[in-house]
Amino acid sequence: TMSGWDAWINNLVAAGKTGNPVKNGAIYSLAGAKCSDNGTALKPAEVTALIAGFSNPDALRTAGAFVNGEKYLIIRADADAIYAKKGTAGFAAAKTNGLVVIGTYVDKMQPGACNNRVETIAQQLKD
């Protein structure tokens, strides 16, 4: 884990603590190497499959995305972002030139706000 990435994750999950829309966050390289993860419980194969989904969204939509062995339904998948949910929980993933930013949400958190937060951090990493 590189400590510089931890600050990005802290920003992702701690922005406005009360009512913050992101439960856990992670940043991985597009090669699947972990930069920072504060508890998403993503397994290496799950990260690899998720990253592949940016290039092949149809396959991801068919297979679903997995986090810690739990299958999530794909809501959106394209070259820039992936949104997925399972019941009242879910996650967003956004791709930069060399990284993927992932944020999870749980019951009582707003999916749209989580998606926006993840994409905002990804955009800041692009700039």
Number of C-alpha atoms within 10 A of each C-alpha: 10 9 9 10 17 18 11 20 24 16 15 27 23 17 14 10 11 7 12 17 27 28 21 21 28 27 25 21 18 18 13 19 14 19 19 22 21 15 11 16 14 18 12 14 12 17 23 16 18 25 25 17 23 21 14 15 21 14 14 23 18 10 15 20 23 19 19 11 11 10 14 20 18 22 13 15 23 16 15 17 22 25 24 23 21 13 9 12 17 26 27 28 26 28 26 20 11 11 21 27 28 33 28 27 25 19 10 10 18 17 23 12 15 27 25 15 23 28 23 15 19 25 14 10 16 12 7
